Amino acid sequence: MGAHKIALIPGDGIGTPVTQAAWQVVSRACALGGVELDGTWFDWSCDTFLKTGRMMPEDGIETLRGFDAILLGAVGWPQKVPDSVSLHGLLLPIRKNFTQYANIRPHRLLPGVVGPLRAGDFDILCIRENTEGEYSGAGGRVHQGTSDEVAVETSIFTRKGVERILRFGFEQARKRRGKLASVTKSNAQKYSMVFWDEVTDQLAAEYPDVEVSRYHVDAIAARFVMAPETLDVVVASNLFGDILTDLGAAIQGGLGFAASANINPDRSAPSMFEPVHGSAPDIALLNIANPIATIWSAAMMLEHLGETASAARVMAAIEAATAAGIGTKPGQNSTDKITKAIINQIV
Protein backbone atom coordinates (compact mmCIF):
# COMPACT_ATOMS: atom_id res chain seq x y z
CA MET A 1 0.00 0.00 0.00
CA GLY A 2 1.31 3.45 -0.86
CA ALA A 3 1.58 6.50 1.31
CA HIS A 4 -1.54 8.17 2.64
CA LYS A 5 -1.78 11.64 1.09
CA ILE A 6 -2.69 14.18 3.77
CA ALA A 7 -3.59 17.83 3.14
CA LEU A 8 -2.44 19.97 6.07
CA ILE A 9 -4.21 23.32 6.51
CA PRO A 10 -2.99 25.07 9.69
CA GLY A 11 -5.24 28.07 9.10
CA ASP A 12 -5.11 30.91 11.59
CA GLY A 13 -3.82 31.70 15.08
CA ILE A 14 -3.01 28.65 17.19
CA GLY A 15 -3.96 26.48 14.22
CA THR A 16 -0.35 26.52 13.06
CA PRO A 17 1.41 25.26 16.20
CA VAL A 18 -1.22 22.63 17.04
CA THR A 19 -1.24 21.27 13.48
CA GLN A 20 2.55 21.09 13.50
CA ALA A 21 2.39 19.27 16.85
CA ALA A 22 -0.18 16.76 15.61
CA TRP A 23 1.82 16.07 12.47
CA GLN A 24 4.95 15.37 14.53
CA VAL A 25 3.06 12.92 16.73
CA VAL A 26 1.28 10.97 14.00
CA SER A 27 4.43 10.88 11.88
CA ARG A 28 6.29 9.27 14.78
CA ALA A 29 3.51 6.76 15.45
CA CYS A 30 3.23 5.81 11.80
CA ALA A 31 6.99 5.47 11.36
CA LEU A 32 7.06 2.90 14.16
CA GLY A 33 4.27 0.96 12.50
CA GLY A 34 5.74 1.10 9.00
CA VAL A 35 2.94 3.39 7.78
CA GLU A 36 3.89 6.07 5.27
CA LEU A 37 2.31 9.52 5.36
CA ASP A 38 2.76 12.10 2.61
CA GLY A 39 1.81 15.54 3.90
CA THR A 40 1.28 18.67 1.80
CA TRP A 41 0.94 22.02 3.58
CA PHE A 42 -1.50 24.68 2.38
CA ASP A 43 -1.20 28.27 3.57
CA TRP A 44 -4.91 29.08 3.35
CA SER A 45 -6.00 31.53 6.02
CA CYS A 46 -7.35 34.99 6.78
CA ASP A 47 -3.99 36.38 5.67
CA THR A 48 -4.56 34.64 2.36
CA PHE A 49 -7.93 36.39 2.11
CA LEU A 50 -6.36 39.79 2.78
CA LYS A 51 -3.80 39.17 0.02
CA THR A 52 -6.02 37.54 -2.60
CA GLY A 53 -9.66 38.20 -1.66
CA ARG A 54 -10.23 34.46 -1.17
CA MET A 55 -9.73 32.11 1.79
CA MET A 56 -8.47 29.48 -0.63
CA PRO A 57 -7.75 29.48 -4.37
CA GLU A 58 -10.60 29.13 -6.84
CA ASP A 59 -9.51 25.55 -7.54
CA GLY A 60 -8.98 24.76 -3.85
CA ILE A 61 -11.74 22.16 -3.61
CA GLU A 62 -10.48 20.29 -6.67
CA THR A 63 -6.95 20.44 -5.28
CA LEU A 64 -8.07 18.85 -2.02
CA ARG A 65 -10.12 16.19 -3.78
CA GLY A 66 -6.95 14.30 -4.63
CA PHE A 67 -6.03 13.71 -0.98
CA ASP A 68 -6.96 10.82 1.30
CA ALA A 69 -7.70 13.08 4.28
CA ILE A 70 -7.44 16.67 5.47
CA LEU A 71 -6.04 17.82 8.82
CA LEU A 72 -7.21 21.34 9.68
CA GLY A 73 -5.93 23.53 12.51
CA ALA A 74 -8.37 26.40 13.00
CA VAL A 75 -9.96 29.08 10.84
CA GLY A 76 -10.72 32.67 11.74
CA TRP A 77 -9.19 35.95 12.83
CA PRO A 78 -12.15 38.31 13.36
CA GLN A 79 -9.93 41.35 13.90
CA LYS A 80 -8.81 40.90 10.29
CA VAL A 81 -11.69 39.16 8.51
CA PRO A 82 -15.32 38.69 9.67
CA ASP A 83 -16.03 35.16 10.83
CA SER A 84 -18.92 34.95 8.40
CA VAL A 85 -16.40 35.42 5.58
CA SER A 86 -13.68 33.06 6.83
CA LEU A 87 -16.12 30.28 7.74
CA HIS A 88 -18.03 30.38 4.47
CA GLY A 89 -14.81 30.77 2.50
CA LEU A 90 -12.98 27.69 3.71
CA LEU A 91 -14.45 25.38 6.33
CA LEU A 92 -18.07 25.13 5.18
CA PRO A 93 -17.28 24.70 1.47
CA ILE A 94 -15.00 21.77 2.31
CA ARG A 95 -17.66 20.09 4.44
CA LYS A 96 -20.39 20.58 1.87
CA ASN A 97 -18.48 19.88 -1.36
CA PHE A 98 -17.05 16.66 0.05
CA THR A 99 -20.38 15.57 1.59
CA GLN A 100 -18.81 15.34 5.05
CA TYR A 101 -22.25 15.06 6.58
CA ALA A 102 -21.25 13.27 9.79
CA ASN A 103 -19.45 15.44 12.32
CA ILE A 104 -18.18 13.17 15.08
CA ARG A 105 -17.09 14.57 18.44
CA PRO A 106 -16.04 12.29 21.34
CA HIS A 107 -16.43 13.49 24.94
CA ARG A 108 -14.72 11.68 27.80
CA LEU A 109 -12.25 12.53 30.52
CA LEU A 110 -8.66 11.63 29.74
CA PRO A 111 -6.63 10.10 32.60
CA GLY A 112 -5.43 12.82 34.96
CA VAL A 113 -7.90 15.41 33.69
CA VAL A 114 -10.36 16.69 36.27
CA GLY A 115 -13.56 18.06 34.79
CA PRO A 116 -15.89 20.60 36.41
CA LEU A 117 -18.52 17.99 37.32
CA ARG A 118 -18.77 15.53 40.17
CA ALA A 119 -20.02 12.92 37.71
CA GLY A 120 -18.43 9.52 37.31
CA ASP A 121 -16.91 8.27 34.09
CA PHE A 122 -18.77 9.25 30.94
CA ASP A 123 -18.17 8.43 27.29
CA ILE A 124 -20.39 10.36 24.90
CA LEU A 125 -20.12 10.27 21.12
CA CYS A 126 -21.88 13.28 19.62
CA ILE A 127 -22.85 13.02 15.97
CA ARG A 128 -23.80 16.34 14.43
CA GLU A 129 -25.43 16.73 11.03
CA ASN A 130 -22.86 18.72 9.12
CA THR A 131 -24.13 19.91 5.74
CA GLU A 132 -27.68 21.26 6.04
CA GLY A 133 -30.12 22.20 8.81
CA GLU A 134 -29.67 25.60 10.41
CA TYR A 135 -26.32 26.23 8.68
CA SER A 136 -27.59 25.73 5.13
CA GLY A 137 -26.99 29.37 4.25
CA ALA A 138 -30.46 29.80 2.76
CA GLY A 139 -31.88 33.26 3.31
CA GLY A 140 -31.07 36.89 2.80
CA ARG A 141 -31.52 40.51 3.88
CA VAL A 142 -33.53 43.28 2.28
CA HIS A 143 -33.81 47.01 2.96
CA GLN A 144 -30.45 46.89 4.68
CA GLY A 145 -29.59 49.83 6.88
CA THR A 146 -33.17 51.08 7.07
CA SER A 147 -35.85 50.77 9.74
CA ASP A 148 -37.64 48.29 7.46
CA GLU A 149 -34.69 45.90 7.28
CA VAL A 150 -35.60 42.19 7.24
CA ALA A 151 -33.26 39.23 7.73
CA VAL A 152 -34.42 35.70 6.89
CA GLU A 153 -32.42 32.56 7.69
CA THR A 154 -34.10 29.36 6.54
CA SER A 155 -33.21 25.95 7.95
CA ILE A 156 -33.19 23.19 5.35
CA PHE A 157 -33.96 19.61 6.40
CA THR A 158 -34.18 16.96 3.68
CA ARG A 159 -35.34 13.39 4.17
CA LYS A 160 -32.07 12.20 2.67
CA GLY A 161 -30.00 14.37 5.00
CA VAL A 162 -31.91 13.55 8.18
CA GLU A 163 -32.15 9.84 7.45
CA ARG A 164 -28.48 9.37 6.65
CA ILE A 165 -27.21 11.14 9.77
CA LEU A 166 -29.62 9.22 12.00
CA ARG A 167 -28.70 5.94 10.33
CA PHE A 168 -25.04 6.75 10.88
CA GLY A 169 -25.85 7.32 14.54
CA PHE A 170 -27.70 4.03 14.85
CA GLU A 171 -24.73 2.19 13.32
CA GLN A 172 -22.34 3.84 15.78
CA ALA A 173 -24.62 2.93 18.69
CA ARG A 174 -24.52 -0.70 17.59
CA LYS A 175 -20.72 -0.63 17.84
CA ARG A 176 -20.80 0.94 21.30
CA ARG A 177 -23.29 0.47 24.15
CA GLY A 178 -26.45 0.25 22.07
CA LYS A 179 -28.05 3.55 23.16
CA LEU A 180 -29.02 6.47 20.93
CA ALA A 181 -30.36 9.86 21.97
CA SER A 182 -32.03 11.88 19.22
CA VAL A 183 -32.15 15.63 19.88
CA THR A 184 -34.78 18.06 18.63
CA LYS A 185 -37.01 20.92 19.78
CA SER A 186 -40.17 19.50 18.30
CA ASN A 187 -42.46 21.11 20.86
CA ALA A 188 -41.59 24.51 19.38
CA GLN A 189 -40.40 23.76 15.84
CA LYS A 190 -43.42 21.91 14.56
CA TYR A 191 -42.23 21.24 11.03
CA SER A 192 -38.51 20.49 10.83
CA MET A 193 -38.09 18.95 14.25
CA VAL A 194 -41.31 16.94 14.17
CA PHE A 195 -40.06 15.64 10.82
CA TRP A 196 -36.76 14.67 12.49
CA ASP A 197 -38.67 12.81 15.24
CA GLU A 198 -40.73 10.93 12.66
CA VAL A 199 -37.63 9.78 10.77
CA THR A 200 -36.06 8.70 14.06
CA ASP A 201 -39.07 6.53 14.84
CA GLN A 202 -39.09 5.03 11.34
CA LEU A 203 -35.42 4.06 11.52
CA ALA A 204 -35.72 2.76 15.07
CA ALA A 205 -37.84 -0.09 13.72
CA GLU A 206 -34.81 -1.25 11.73
CA TYR A 207 -32.58 -1.24 14.80
CA PRO A 208 -34.47 -3.15 17.51
CA ASP A 209 -31.17 -3.80 19.30
CA VAL A 210 -30.62 -0.05 19.89
CA GLU A 211 -32.37 1.70 22.77
CA VAL A 212 -33.71 5.02 21.45
CA SER A 213 -34.50 8.09 23.55
CA ARG A 214 -35.82 11.40 22.24
CA TYR A 215 -34.80 14.60 24.01
CA HIS A 216 -35.55 18.26 23.54
CA VAL A 217 -32.29 20.14 23.27
CA ASP A 218 -32.75 22.02 26.53
CA ALA A 219 -33.46 18.81 28.42
CA ILE A 220 -30.42 17.00 27.08
CA ALA A 221 -28.24 20.03 27.83
CA ALA A 222 -29.24 19.58 31.46
CA ARG A 223 -28.50 15.85 31.23
CA PHE A 224 -24.99 16.59 29.90
CA VAL A 225 -24.38 18.35 33.22
CA MET A 226 -26.43 16.31 35.67
CA ALA A 227 -26.01 12.76 34.34
CA PRO A 228 -23.57 12.53 31.43
CA GLU A 229 -22.76 8.91 32.27
CA THR A 230 -26.27 7.93 31.09
CA LEU A 231 -25.56 9.03 27.50
CA ASP A 232 -23.90 7.03 24.75
CA VAL A 233 -24.48 8.19 21.16
CA VAL A 234 -26.17 11.59 20.73
CA VAL A 235 -27.42 12.66 17.29
CA ALA A 236 -28.43 16.26 16.62
CA SER A 237 -28.93 18.82 13.87
CA ASN A 238 -26.19 21.17 12.77
CA LEU A 239 -26.96 23.97 15.24
CA PHE A 240 -27.98 21.84 18.21
CA GLY A 241 -24.99 19.57 17.70
CA ASP A 242 -22.65 22.54 17.53
CA ILE A 243 -23.90 23.93 20.85
CA LEU A 244 -24.08 20.59 22.67
CA THR A 245 -20.55 19.66 21.72
CA ASP A 246 -19.16 22.85 23.22
CA LEU A 247 -20.94 21.80 26.41
CA GLY A 248 -19.43 18.36 25.97
CA ALA A 249 -16.00 19.93 25.63
CA ALA A 250 -16.56 21.86 28.86
CA ILE A 251 -17.42 18.78 30.89
CA GLN A 252 -14.42 16.88 29.52
CA GLY A 253 -12.06 19.56 30.78
CA GLY A 254 -12.11 22.23 28.10
CA LEU A 255 -11.74 22.88 24.39
CA GLY A 256 -8.10 21.79 24.53
CA PHE A 257 -9.36 18.19 24.64
CA ALA A 258 -12.19 18.48 22.09
CA ALA A 259 -11.45 16.53 18.91
CA SER A 260 -13.64 16.11 15.86
CA ALA A 261 -13.95 14.41 12.50
CA ASN A 262 -15.93 15.55 9.46
CA ILE A 263 -16.68 12.24 7.79
CA ASN A 264 -17.72 11.33 4.27
CA PRO A 265 -19.01 7.86 5.14
CA ASP A 266 -19.03 6.45 1.61
CA ARG A 267 -15.45 7.67 1.07
CA SER A 268 -16.27 9.26 -2.28
CA ALA A 269 -14.24 12.30 -1.16
CA PRO A 270 -11.70 13.02 1.58
CA SER A 271 -12.80 13.46 5.19
CA MET A 272 -11.48 16.30 7.35
CA PHE A 273 -10.23 16.21 10.92
CA GLU A 274 -9.93 19.22 13.21
CA PRO A 275 -10.03 20.35 16.84
CA VAL A 276 -13.27 21.93 18.02
CA HIS A 277 -11.53 24.98 19.46
CA GLY A 278 -11.08 28.17 17.48
CA SER A 279 -7.97 29.99 16.36
CA ALA A 280 -7.53 31.96 19.64
CA PRO A 281 -5.54 34.85 18.08
CA ASP A 282 -4.85 36.33 21.53
CA ILE A 283 -2.54 33.42 22.42
CA ALA A 284 -1.33 32.59 18.94
CA LEU A 285 2.32 33.43 19.60
CA LEU A 286 2.57 32.44 23.27
CA ASN A 287 3.33 28.71 22.86
CA ILE A 288 0.63 27.79 25.39
CA ALA A 289 -2.08 26.29 23.16
CA ASN A 290 -2.97 22.75 24.14
CA PRO A 291 -2.35 20.53 21.07
CA ILE A 292 -4.14 17.48 22.49
CA ALA A 293 -7.45 18.16 20.70
CA THR A 294 -5.65 18.31 17.36
CA ILE A 295 -3.53 15.26 18.12
CA TRP A 296 -6.67 13.34 19.11
CA SER A 297 -8.30 14.48 15.84
CA ALA A 298 -5.26 13.20 13.96
CA ALA A 299 -5.66 9.84 15.72
CA MET A 300 -9.25 9.78 14.46
CA MET A 301 -7.85 10.44 11.00
CA LEU A 302 -5.56 7.42 11.23
CA GLU A 303 -8.49 5.30 12.42
CA HIS A 304 -10.54 6.45 9.42
CA LEU A 305 -7.67 5.56 7.09
CA GLY A 306 -7.60 2.04 8.49
CA GLU A 307 -4.37 2.51 10.45
CA THR A 308 -5.86 1.30 13.72
CA ALA A 309 -2.57 0.29 15.33
CA SER A 310 -1.03 3.71 14.71
CA ALA A 311 -4.18 5.43 15.95
CA ALA A 312 -4.06 3.32 19.12
CA ARG A 313 -0.41 4.29 19.62
CA VAL A 314 -1.30 7.97 19.47
CA MET A 315 -4.23 7.66 21.89
CA ALA A 316 -2.18 5.58 24.33
CA ALA A 317 0.57 8.21 24.23
CA ILE A 318 -1.92 11.03 24.87
CA GLU A 319 -3.38 9.16 27.84
CA ALA A 320 0.04 8.33 29.26
CA ALA A 321 1.06 11.97 29.08
CA THR A 322 -2.11 13.29 30.74
CA ALA A 323 -1.92 10.55 33.39
CA ALA A 324 1.52 11.94 34.22
CA GLY A 325 -0.01 15.40 34.64
CA ILE A 326 1.11 16.88 31.34
CA GLY A 327 -1.37 19.16 29.56
CA THR A 328 -4.21 18.55 31.99
CA LYS A 329 -4.88 22.22 32.83
CA PRO A 330 -5.12 25.32 30.60
CA GLY A 331 -1.79 27.12 30.31
CA GLN A 332 -0.08 24.59 32.58
CA ASN A 333 2.49 23.47 30.01
CA SER A 334 3.79 24.88 26.77
CA THR A 335 2.66 23.51 23.42
CA ASP A 336 6.17 22.22 22.84
CA LYS A 337 6.36 20.46 26.22
CA ILE A 338 3.03 18.68 25.72
CA THR A 339 4.01 17.62 22.21
CA LYS A 340 7.38 16.29 23.34
CA ALA A 341 5.80 14.43 26.27
CA ILE A 342 3.35 12.67 23.95
CA ILE A 343 6.04 11.80 21.40
CA ASN A 344 8.15 10.33 24.19
CA GLN A 345 5.26 8.04 25.13
CA ILE A 346 4.86 6.57 21.67
CA VAL A 347 6.11 2.97 21.69
Buried (B, 14 or more C-beta within 10 A) or exposed (E): EEEBBBBBBBBBBBBBBBBBBBBBBBBBBBEEBEBEBEBEBBEBBBBBBEEEEEBBEEEBBEBBBEBBBBBBBBBBBBEBBEBEBBBBBBBBBBBBBBBBBBBBBBBBBBEBBEBEBEBEEBBBBBBBBBBBBBBBEEEEEEEEEEEEEEEEEEBBBEEEBBBBBBBBBBBBBBEEBBBBBBBBBBEEBEEBBBBBBEBBEEBBEEBEEBBBBBBBBEEBBEBBEEEBEEBBBBBBBBBBBBBBBBBBBBBBBBBBBBBBBBBBBEEEBBBBBBBBBBBBBEBBEEEBBBBBBBBBBBBBBBBBBEBEBBBBBBBBBBBBBBBBBBBBBBEBBBBBBBBBBBBBBBE
